[in-house]
Every structure is written in structure tokens, then in C-alpha cells.
């Protein structure tokens, strides 16, 4: 708080400086948070976020600040009327700057509602709210920007339990860029968890897509090992390869896996090569069966 007081006395207390001080991990006193909030008119959503990050706050303190955040319905009305949804269509620098600032505030207000509802009612309720927001009649690009903090918060909570991994998958599939906001290790662990979940629930194609889109976060060994797991599932469950398109997807994936397994041992490469050969055999068997059936038809 000493730095805060110095800036205040020198009349150099900008909004960015206030937020930097507010979200400093060393600021843990409610009295200090309240002092900054009341003296600088920082929007309530920032205070709610800070208090929820601190944890163990009296419910009365949390409730009093949450009550000051604009309601969800009014926020979406403001967004519709503000022109934020047209953000990408303007070339006026002043308008663009204003719209960007408005976008940031809407992001924080929506995120405060998401944090509050997940805390009070759990991930399932949060996902219901998020799903409603994600289907607003606004361009997908702008919606993803508006919901970036909310999506991240919900993703982090949903990824803590296998019971809510399907929620995490929905968020990642809706906004693939959300994973870039996680630390390298958090991103890696989440990808592995989601791939494991997809395999356990028989969604090998979804697992393959996660691996391909996020292989940069995995080690070459992990990439090869999980690719092999997906391919073995496909081959052992021939029904998954019933459609020609599915077989083509599997062949494409094994080629991709071989290209991206540099740095792995010879045994792994040979295993992938064998799987590639097995897929070729599946294709040949299917072709022979088709030709045999056609001959009988004649």
C-alpha cells in the first residue's frame, strides 16, 4: 500500500496502476482492497474477482460488492447497444479505443458473474449460463473475445474433475485459442486428461483432433504414445472404420503421427509403421469384399 499512497500523493494514480496494485498477490487485506476500491472508483467486478481470489472472505463483504455488478440481462442489453459487436468493422481509432475499453469492462463484468455462479452453484450451473451466452446473436469472433475470461474460469474449474471433463471439452472445441491462456504445464496436463477421457468414452476421433491441434504442448514421446493409443483403438474397433471417410481419416492421422514423432525411439516408430500397414490391409480387405459383393450382384 506504500506504493499506492505515493502514487496518490503525486497524482499519478492511473487505472492501470490501481489494477496492478489491486491484483498484486501481496495485497491480502480486505481493508486495503476496500480502500483502493472506494478511493478510485474501480468497477465492482474487479473487486469481486479479487475477493474471490483471496478466498475466506465474509459472505456479507462478497455480497455487497457483487450486488454492485450490473445484472447479466442489463449487460447484454448494454453490449447490444454499445457497438461492441461491431468492433471489428470500424476503422475510427477513437471509436476503436473506446470499444476496446468497453469490451474489457464487459469481459470483467461477465467473468464476475461466472465466478460467482460457479462458486455458489457449481460447474453445471456455470456451464448452463455459459452455453446461453455462447449462443447470443453476436458474431462468433466477438463472442469469443467477450467470453474469454469467463471461458477460462469455467475451463479451469471443469478440468479439476473427470465428472466435468465433457464441459471442458465443449469450451475448448468452441474456442480452441482458450488453451493458449494456460501455462505450458497446465495446458499439457489438461490435453492429456482430455485425451484420456475421450479414449475412455470411446471418442477416438475427438482424441486424435486434440492431439493434432495441441501437439506443440506435448513431448514427442507423449505425442507418439497417445497417437498409437488412438490408432490401436480404431483398428481394434473396426466399426469405427466402417465408413470410407473414417478409414481415410485414420490413414491421414497415422501419417501425421509418423511425421511428428521425431525424437522418439525406433521401437515407437516401428510400432506406428505397423499400424499404418494394418490400416492399409483394412482398406485392401474392404476393397476385396466390395469387389466380391459386386461380382455376386452381377
N, C-alpha and C positions, 0 to 999 in steps of 0.2 A: 504493500500500500504506500510505501515511501515514494516510489517512483510515480505513482498516481497523484499524490499530493504535490510533488514537484511540477509535474506537467500542468496540473490545475492552477497552481500559483502563477506559472509562466504563461498561462493562457494558451497552451499548446496541446490541449486535450482533444485530439481528434477522435472520430468514431472508431477508426481502425485501432488506435492506441487503446481506447477503452475496451474494445473486444479482446485485444491481445492480453490485457491485464485480467479481464474477467475470466478468460478461459485458461489462464496460467494454472498449472496443476498445484502450485503452492498456495493459491488462494482458496482456502477451505472454510473460512469463517462466514456464516450467514450474515452477520452484521456488516462485514466488508462488502459482500455481494449486494446487500440491500442498499448500502451507502452509494456504491457506484451506480446502481440502477436508478435510484431516486434523484441523484445529483446530475445525471447525464441523459436521462430520458431514453435509455436503451429499451427497445421494444421488449415486451413481456416474454415473447417466445424464446429469446436468448437467455433470459433469467430462468425460465422453466427448464430449458436444456441444461444449463449449468447446475441447477439444484438437483436434477435427476442424475446427473453425472456424479455429483458428490455423494448421493445416497444418504440414508439415515436422517432425512430431514423431516421435521414435524409436518403432518398432513395439512395443518392449517396454513403453514407457510407456502407449501406447494399449491394448495387450492386457491389461495388468494392471488397468486401470480398467474396460475392457469386461467382463472376467470377473466383476466385482462387480455388474453389472446383472442383475436377475432374468431367468431364461430366458423365452423367448416363451411356452412352454407353461404355465409357472407363473404368468405374468402373466394369461393368460386365465382360469386357474383362480381366481386372486385376484379378478379382475373379476366373475366369475360369483358368487362367494361374498360379495362386499363390499356388494352392493346398489347399486352404481353404475348398473347397468342399470335400476334403479327410481328414478333420481334425480328424474325429473320427476313422480313420483307422491306425493312426500312433502311435507307441509306443516310438519313439525317443523323449526324454524330450526336447532337444534343439529345434527340429523341432516343437514340440507341443507348446512350449512357443512362438516361432516366429509366428506360425499360429494363436495362440490366440491373439497376439498383432495385427496382420493383420486383423483378424476378427473384433476386436474392432474399428479399424480405418475405415473399410468398413461400419460398422454399423453407425458410426457418419457421414460419407460422404453421405450415402443413406438417413439418417434421415434429414440432412441439405436440401437435395433436396425435401424431403417430406414436411418439414416445409415451405420451400419457395413456393412450388407449391400450397399448401393448402391456404397459406396466399394470394397469388396472384390470384388464380383461384377458390378456394372453395373446399369443401369436395368431390364433384362429380368428379372433375378433379384428386384430390388426390387419390380417390378410383380407378379410371381408371389406374393410374400409379402403385398403389399397386397391383392391380389384375394382371397386366403384370409381375411384379416382382415375385409374389407368384406362377406363373406358369413357372418359369425358370426351365431348365432341370438340377436341382440340388436336392439332397436328401431333403425330406421334413424337416427332423430334422435340417439340416444345414441352410436351407432357413428360418426356424422359428427363428433361432439364428441371422442370418444376418438382418432380418427384425424386430427384437424385438422392437428397439426404434421407427422405422417408424410405425409399427403396433400400438404401444401405443399412439403415437402422433395423428394418424388418428382416433383411437378409441375415444380419449378424445374429439376431435373436433366433431366427428359424434354423440356422445352421448349428445351433447348440444341441439339438436333439434329433435323433433319427425319425421321431414321430412327425416332425415338421419339415423334413427334407424335401417333400413334394412342394411345399410352399417356396422353399429356397430355389428349387428348380424353375418354378414359374417366374420368379423375379428375374433370375439370370437369363432365361430364354426371352423375356420381354425386353430386357436391357442388358445386352451382353457386355457393354462397357462398364457396368457396375463393379465387376470383379477387379478392374484396374484401380479402384479406390482402396482396395485392401492391401495390406503389407504383402510382400513377396511370400513369406511363410504362411500367412493366413490364407492367401489365395491358393497356394499349393495344397494345403491341408483340406480346404473346402472342396477343391476339384476332386481330390482323391476320395473324399467322403461321398460326394455326389455320384461319382462313377461307381463306387461300391454299391451305393443304394440302387442305382439303375440296374446293375447286374443282378442284385438280389430280387428285384421286382420284374426281371425278365425284359428290361428295356435296353437291349444291347445297342440298338441303333442310336439311342439317345446318349449312351455312354461313349460311343465312338465319336459322336459330334462334340461332346465336351472335351475329349482328349485332343481332337484336331484343333479346336478353337483355342485351347489353352495350353498347348504342349510346351510353350515357352516357359511356363511356371514349373514344369516338371523336369526332373533329371532325365537324361537319355535312357537310363535303365528303367525308371518308372514308366516312361512313355512306351518303351518296348514291352515291358511286362504286362501293363494293362491292355495294350493293343492285342497282345497274344491271348489274354483272357477273353476279350470280346470276340476274337476270331474263333476260338475254340467253342465258345457258346453258339455262334452261328452254325458251325459245322456239326456240332452235336445235336442241334435242334433244326433239322432240315426244313421244318415247316416255315422257319423264319426266312428261308431262301426260296420259298415256293414261287414267288414272282420273279420274272427275269430282272426287273429293276432292282430287287433286293440282292440278287446274286451279283449284279454289276456293281452295286454299292460296296459289297463285301470285297470284291476284287480290287476296286479302287482304294479301299481302306488298307488292304494288305500291302499294296504298292506304296502308299503313303507311309505306312509304318516302317517299311524297309528303308525308305529314303531318310527317315528321321531317327533311325536307331544307331547312328554313328556314335562311337564311344562305348557301345555295348560289346559283350564278349561274342566269340564265334558261335558258341552254343545257342545264344539267343537269336542270332541272325539265321542260323541253320533251322531253328525251330520255326521262324517266320517263313522261311523259304518252303519248308514242308507244308505249312498251312496254305501257302499260295498254290502249291502243287495240288493239294486236296481240293481247293476251290475250282481249279481248272478241271479236275476229274469230275466234280459235281456238274459242271457245265457240260462236259462231254457226255456224261450219263444222261443228262436231261435231253441233250440233242439226240442221242441214240434212241431214247424212249419215244421222243416225238416222231422220229422217222419211222420207228416200228409201228406206232399207232396209226400213222398216215398210211402205211402200206396196207394195214388191215382195212382201213376205211375205203381204199381203192378196191 
